[in-house]
Amino acid sequence: MEALRVLVADDSAIERETLAGILRLAGHEVAVAHDGEQALGMAVERRYDAIFMECDMPAGSGEAFLSHYRAIGGAAPVILVTAQRDRARLSPVVSLGIHGLVTKPVTPARVLDALSGLRAG
């Protein structure tokens, strides 16, 4: 797989750096944001090939990010990252158009499978 430019947004430094580390080890260029608001600002300034977005963050949730990002014409595939197991609680975010879902705890296999799914889909 060719190197991708990926944005990772998670309010947990440990989760954010774990995900970023997996992507970097796979050869991808990674930028990180600590919440949805920062991620939106970064996504406006630079084009990304994929965005990994935590669903539940205090400042700028995944749902708020997706809503604003799509409204401004953001087209990068968004992969939702979540510890949430209740699909009904995820449906508002999913309805905004995600391209994949990675459940926590993240593993290299889950993360890289999500990226491979972008290529296949």
TAKAHU-V519159 format. One record per residue. N is the residue number from 1. RES is the residue in three letters. OMEGA is omega as a letter, one per 30 degrees, with the letter a starting at -180 (999 if undefined). Layout:
n = {N | N}
res = {RES | RES}
omega = {OMEGA | OMEGA}
This chain:
n = {1 | 2 | 3 | 4 | 5 | 6 | 7 | 8 | 9 | 10 | 11 | 12 | 13 | 14 | 15 | 16 | 17 | 18 | 19 | 20 | 21 | 22 | 23 | 24 | 25 | 26 | 27 | 28 | 29 | 30 | 31 | 32 | 33 | 34 | 35 | 36 | 37 | 38 | 39 | 40 | 41 | 42 | 43 | 44 | 45 | 46 | 47 | 48 | 49 | 50 | 51 | 52 | 53 | 54 | 55 | 56 | 57 | 58 | 59 | 60 | 61 | 62 | 63 | 64 | 65 | 66 | 67 | 68 | 69 | 70 | 71 | 72 | 73 | 74 | 75 | 76 | 77 | 78 | 79 | 80 | 81 | 82 | 83 | 84 | 85 | 86 | 87 | 88 | 89 | 90 | 91 | 92 | 93 | 94 | 95 | 96 | 97 | 98 | 99 | 100 | 101 | 102 | 103 | 104 | 105 | 106 | 107 | 108 | 109 | 110 | 111 | 112 | 113 | 114 | 115 | 116 | 117 | 118 | 119 | 120 | 121}
res = {MET | GLU | ALA | LEU | ARG | VAL | LEU | VAL | ALA | ASP | ASP | SER | ALA | ILE | GLU | ARG | GLU | THR | LEU | ALA | GLY | ILE | LEU | ARG | LEU | ALA | GLY | HIS | GLU | VAL | ALA | VAL | ALA | HIS | ASP | GLY | GLU | GLN | ALA | LEU | GLY | MET | ALA | VAL | GLU | ARG | ARG | TYR | ASP | ALA | ILE | PHE | MET | GLU | CYS | ASP | MET | PRO | ALA | GLY | SER | GLY | GLU | ALA | PHE | LEU | SER | HIS | TYR | ARG | ALA | ILE | GLY | GLY | ALA | ALA | PRO | VAL | ILE | LEU | VAL | THR | ALA | GLN | ARG | ASP | ARG | ALA | ARG | LEU | SER | PRO | VAL | VAL | SER | LEU | GLY | ILE | HIS | GLY | LEU | VAL | THR | LYS | PRO | VAL | THR | PRO | ALA | ARG | VAL | LEU | ASP | ALA | LEU | SER | GLY | LEU | ARG | ALA | GLY}
omega = {l | l | l | l | a | l | l | l | l | a | l | a | a | l | a | a | l | l | l | l | l | a | l | l | l | l | a | l | a | l | a | l | a | l | a | l | l | l | l | l | l | a | l | a | a | l | l | l | l | l | l | a | l | a | a | l | a | a | l | a | l | l | l | l | a | a | l | a | l | a | l | l | l | a | a | l | l | l | a | l | a | l | a | l | a | a | l | l | l | a | l | l | a | a | l | l | l | a | l | a | l | l | l | g | a | l | l | a | a | a | a | l | l | l | l | l | l | a | a | a | 999}
